[in-house]
Amino acid sequence: MEEVRATVARHAPEHADGYRLGQLKTGKACVLGPGETGGPDLCAVAGITWPDGPPEGLDAELARLAERERAEIESCRLWLTERGGDHAGGLVERLRFLFRHVGPIRLYIGDFCYTNLGRAGNLVGKSLGAESDRCRMKALSDTPLRDWSATDACFVVCMSALTSSGTPSRTEEFSGTQLIPSRLTEFLEGRILAYGGDVSDIPDSGSPVGRLFELSDRSRELRSRRLESGAAVYRTVQAMTINKKEHLFDTAVTGTDVPEAFLDALADIVPSAPAAVRDGALGVDWGPLLDGDPSPLEEGFSSRFEEVLHQLVAAAAVSTDSDASMSRGPRDTLRLSSLLAEGSVEPGHWKTSEYYCCVVPSEGFRRRFADAGVPGEVSQVVRAIAARMRWNGWHFMPHSASVTEDGSLAERDWFFAPSMPDMTEWTSHHHQGHVAHGVRHAIRVPFGVMLAGAHRAGIHDLRLMRSEGDAYDLRDLRAAIAMGEILRGLYQEHALRLEKREEAFVVNDFGNAWYQGRYDAEAPETEAKATTVNGTRA
């Protein structure tokens, strides 16, 4: 096939050699041989022309690959049959639970597409209920194993091994691609090697399919050890294919990754901090600030804490040439901590109004609206972004609060709280919220804090976005992670003091009225009716 890959580079409208590139409606690309039509679900995209004619033996090689794929897929059904219907049913029930709480995916087994997106959705998601007859997992739970298709069996086996190898978000690492045993084996072996492990000492269960679960177990164990030892992982997100890949940094993120502009802002808050950060430290002594006068220094903020949070979030935008930066959290951290200590499920039922998001648009971003004659649009955009981020806080809370197993939340929509920083490009071509608000490139740095004696994943985050221009790079991501760690320290120290002193404190700023009051002052009273700016409309 190397010969084919090297020569299928020239496309011509007329397929002189009889071969064409096609695409299924679900997105999968394929090669059509002479005389093949592919059926109503396939569209021919372009003809293929080789300078010296089709490679010798091409049809035989394509047939061999197709047969190998068919045999791989069938092997999963045989493996499941050996283990029986109860084992298969257990795998299905686990996947039904996971798919209700993970992000969008679209992947393939042969020509068949599994997705939780849009009208073609056949997995539970925003477009399809868990009990819908169109949901493949629901159908399989009601179908004897002997009547399963080989494709469905392959999906259940491979997805089960994949999601056991790390976090539930592994589902997204095969979006846009084929999930079959050979590709999954290669992926899992690659993860094991990346975590510093060795695949040669993994015993062979006697079956290539069974070995998938042995590889999966080793991957999960090694990943956990690496994270416990301080390794930093991150994900890159290709929004066009919704494919997300996990990576490890070659070197640790330290204070040397913090941009100077952020340090300048930090110096105004904690004068002693920049020197230590430049030497590599990411810990900041927040004591003098948090133990000092809680009153803000400038008008427009309810407390010094909210003012400092706003200053740091603003500095993050300046430091990374972002159009906006933001950070979210619960408004009443002490109340949340008290409820968690009691084992209450109440946080899982909180409304979005129980959360805040500090959003700071850059001067350049605001100037675009002013230059277009609609400066009043800024407050609308910022409010819309903040509302979406408050929804994220609500969406992750059941998992963050460890109340996902409570029966009262059985029908509650929630996602597993994010744990890895990620960097996304061209997200304005897919993500609904990003499409609406012109978010083209983005960085997310989620982090948790200790509350009521346990780590609460994903309670807070730092996010950056660009609506145009270059995508973020690894230097930007490292800077965001480093700034996020400093911000996490502020949140953590603030939470610890609230718990120790049992002092009531509620974040009152960063609501709709607050944003409107802050940014509408920039708009002239005679502003004309709002229009769209750079594709952004709240």
ChimeraX attribute file (.defattr): number of C-alpha atoms within 10 A of each C-alpha:
attribute: neighborCount
match mode: 1-to-1
recipient: residues
	/A:1	12
	/A:2	6
	/A:3	10
	/A:4	14
	/A:5	8
	/A:6	9
	/A:7	17
	/A:8	15
	/A:9	11
	/A:10	12
	/A:11	15
	/A:12	14
	/A:13	11
	/A:14	13
	/A:15	16
	/A:16	14
	/A:17	14
	/A:18	15
	/A:19	20
	/A:20	26
	/A:21	18
	/A:22	20
	/A:23	19
	/A:24	18
	/A:25	13
	/A:26	18
	/A:27	17
	/A:28	18
	/A:29	16
	/A:30	17
	/A:31	18
	/A:32	19
	/A:33	16
	/A:34	13
	/A:35	9
	/A:36	11
	/A:37	14
	/A:38	16
	/A:39	8
	/A:40	8
	/A:41	10
	/A:42	18
	/A:43	16
	/A:44	16
	/A:45	16
	/A:46	18
	/A:47	21
	/A:48	24
	/A:49	22
	/A:50	18
	/A:51	8
	/A:52	7
	/A:53	11
	/A:54	17
	/A:55	12
	/A:56	10
	/A:57	10
	/A:58	14
	/A:59	13
	/A:60	10
	/A:61	13
	/A:62	14
	/A:63	12
	/A:64	12
	/A:65	13
	/A:66	13
	/A:67	12
	/A:68	13
	/A:69	17
	/A:70	16
	/A:71	12
	/A:72	19
	/A:73	27
	/A:74	17
	/A:75	19
	/A:76	25
	/A:77	24
	/A:78	14
	/A:79	18
	/A:80	21
	/A:81	16
	/A:82	9
	/A:83	10
	/A:84	13
	/A:85	16
	/A:86	12
	/A:87	13
	/A:88	21
	/A:89	19
	/A:90	12
	/A:91	18
	/A:92	23
	/A:93	14
	/A:94	14
	/A:95	18
	/A:96	20
	/A:97	13
	/A:98	18
	/A:99	21
	/A:100	22
	/A:101	20
	/A:102	21
	/A:103	18
	/A:104	20
	/A:105	24
	/A:106	24
	/A:107	27
	/A:108	21
	/A:109	20
	/A:110	17
	/A:111	15
	/A:112	14
	/A:113	21
	/A:114	21
	/A:115	23
	/A:116	24
	/A:117	18
	/A:118	12
	/A:119	9
	/A:120	16
	/A:121	20
	/A:122	23
	/A:123	27
	/A:124	26
	/A:125	22
	/A:126	15
	/A:127	13
	/A:128	20
	/A:129	16
	/A:130	19
	/A:131	13
	/A:132	14
	/A:133	12
	/A:134	16
	/A:135	21
	/A:136	21
	/A:137	27
	/A:138	20
	/A:139	14
	/A:140	20
	/A:141	17
	/A:142	10
	/A:143	13
	/A:144	14
	/A:145	19
	/A:146	11
	/A:147	8
	/A:148	14
	/A:149	13
	/A:150	19
	/A:151	21
	/A:152	20
	/A:153	24
	/A:154	26
	/A:155	22
	/A:156	23
	/A:157	25
	/A:158	24
	/A:159	21
	/A:160	19
	/A:161	26
	/A:162	29
	/A:163	20
	/A:164	18
	/A:165	25
	/A:166	20
	/A:167	14
	/A:168	19
	/A:169	24
	/A:170	19
	/A:171	23
	/A:172	22
	/A:173	22
	/A:174	23
	/A:175	22
	/A:176	22
	/A:177	18
	/A:178	19
	/A:179	23
	/A:180	23
	/A:181	24
	/A:182	16
	/A:183	13
	/A:184	21
	/A:185	22
	/A:186	12
	/A:187	16
	/A:188	24
	/A:189	20
	/A:190	16
	/A:191	24
	/A:192	22
	/A:193	13
	/A:194	16
	/A:195	22
	/A:196	12
	/A:197	17
	/A:198	13
	/A:199	15
	/A:200	8
	/A:201	7
	/A:202	11
	/A:203	10
	/A:204	13
	/A:205	12
	/A:206	8
	/A:207	11
	/A:208	16
	/A:209	26
	/A:210	17
	/A:211	18
	/A:212	25
	/A:213	21
	/A:214	17
	/A:215	27
	/A:216	24
	/A:217	19
	/A:218	23
	/A:219	27
	/A:220	20
	/A:221	16
	/A:222	20
	/A:223	23
	/A:224	14
	/A:225	13
	/A:226	16
	/A:227	13
	/A:228	10
	/A:229	9
	/A:230	9
	/A:231	17
	/A:232	18
	/A:233	18
	/A:234	22
	/A:235	19
	/A:236	19
	/A:237	23
	/A:238	18
	/A:239	18
	/A:240	15
	/A:241	19
	/A:242	22
	/A:243	21
	/A:244	24
	/A:245	17
	/A:246	17
	/A:247	16
	/A:248	15
	/A:249	12
	/A:250	9
	/A:251	8
	/A:252	13
	/A:253	21
	/A:254	20
	/A:255	24
	/A:256	17
	/A:257	21
	/A:258	28
	/A:259	22
	/A:260	14
	/A:261	15
	/A:262	22
	/A:263	24
	/A:264	13
	/A:265	19
	/A:266	20
	/A:267	14
	/A:268	13
	/A:269	16
	/A:270	16
	/A:271	12
	/A:272	13
	/A:273	19
	/A:274	23
	/A:275	13
	/A:276	14
	/A:277	20
	/A:278	17
	/A:279	11
	/A:280	15
	/A:281	18
	/A:282	23
	/A:283	17
	/A:284	19
	/A:285	13
	/A:286	18
	/A:287	13
	/A:288	10
	/A:289	16
	/A:290	15
	/A:291	10
	/A:292	10
	/A:293	11
	/A:294	13
	/A:295	14
	/A:296	15
	/A:297	12
	/A:298	10
	/A:299	9
	/A:300	13
	/A:301	19
	/A:302	16
	/A:303	20
	/A:304	18
	/A:305	19
	/A:306	20
	/A:307	18
	/A:308	20
	/A:309	17
	/A:310	21
	/A:311	17
	/A:312	24
	/A:313	27
	/A:314	23
	/A:315	25
	/A:316	30
	/A:317	25
	/A:318	20
	/A:319	19
	/A:320	22
	/A:321	18
	/A:322	28
	/A:323	20
	/A:324	28
	/A:325	28
	/A:326	26
	/A:327	26
	/A:328	24
	/A:329	23
	/A:330	24
	/A:331	19
	/A:332	18
	/A:333	23
	/A:334	25
	/A:335	18
	/A:336	19
	/A:337	22
	/A:338	15
	/A:339	16
	/A:340	21
	/A:341	13
	/A:342	10
	/A:343	13
	/A:344	14
	/A:345	20
	/A:346	14
	/A:347	21
	/A:348	23
	/A:349	13
	/A:350	15
	/A:351	13
	/A:352	17
	/A:353	14
	/A:354	19
	/A:355	24
	/A:356	24
	/A:357	29
	/A:358	25
	/A:359	24
	/A:360	24
	/A:361	23
	/A:362	18
	/A:363	14
	/A:364	14
	/A:365	15
	/A:366	20
	/A:367	15
	/A:368	15
	/A:369	20
	/A:370	18
	/A:371	10
	/A:372	12
	/A:373	18
	/A:374	22
	/A:375	24
	/A:376	23
	/A:377	25
	/A:378	27
	/A:379	25
	/A:380	20
	/A:381	19
	/A:382	25
	/A:383	23
	/A:384	18
	/A:385	23
	/A:386	25
	/A:387	19
	/A:388	16
	/A:389	24
	/A:390	24
	/A:391	20
	/A:392	21
	/A:393	28
	/A:394	26
	/A:395	21
	/A:396	21
	/A:397	26
	/A:398	26
	/A:399	21
	/A:400	24
	/A:401	26
	/A:402	19
	/A:403	19
	/A:404	19
	/A:405	11
	/A:406	11
	/A:407	10
	/A:408	13
	/A:409	15
	/A:410	10
	/A:411	8
	/A:412	14
	/A:413	14
	/A:414	21
	/A:415	22
	/A:416	22
	/A:417	25
	/A:418	24
	/A:419	17
	/A:420	18
	/A:421	24
	/A:422	23
	/A:423	24
	/A:424	24
	/A:425	22
	/A:426	21
	/A:427	23
	/A:428	23
	/A:429	15
	/A:430	15
	/A:431	16
	/A:432	12
	/A:433	15
	/A:434	21
	/A:435	17
	/A:436	16
	/A:437	20
	/A:438	23
	/A:439	27
	/A:440	23
	/A:441	24
	/A:442	25
	/A:443	27
	/A:444	25
	/A:445	26
	/A:446	24
	/A:447	23
	/A:448	21
	/A:449	21
	/A:450	16
	/A:451	21
	/A:452	19
	/A:453	10
	/A:454	14
	/A:455	15
	/A:456	20
	/A:457	21
	/A:458	25
	/A:459	26
	/A:460	23
	/A:461	25
	/A:462	25
	/A:463	27
	/A:464	28
	/A:465	27
	/A:466	24
	/A:467	23
	/A:468	15
	/A:469	10
	/A:470	10
	/A:471	17
	/A:472	20
	/A:473	13
	/A:474	12
	/A:475	13
	/A:476	21
	/A:477	23
	/A:478	23
	/A:479	22
	/A:480	27
	/A:481	29
	/A:482	23
	/A:483	27
	/A:484	27
	/A:485	23
	/A:486	21
	/A:487	22
	/A:488	20
	/A:489	18
	/A:490	21
	/A:491	21
	/A:492	17
	/A:493	18
	/A:494	19
	/A:495	20
	/A:496	18
	/A:497	15
	/A:498	18
	/A:499	18
	/A:500	9
	/A:501	9
	/A:502	12
	/A:503	10
	/A:504	11
	/A:505	14
	/A:506	16
	/A:507	20
	/A:508	14
	/A:509	20
	/A:510	25
	/A:511	19
	/A:512	16
	/A:513	11
	/A:514	16
	/A:515	21
	/A:516	18
	/A:517	12
	/A:518	13
	/A:519	18
	/A:520	17
	/A:521	12
	/A:522	15
	/A:523	17
	/A:524	13
	/A:525	9
	/A:526	6
	/A:527	11
	/A:528	11
	/A:529	9
	/A:530	14
	/A:531	14
	/A:532	12
	/A:533	19
	/A:534	13
	/A:535	13
	/A:536	18
	/A:537	17
	/A:538	16
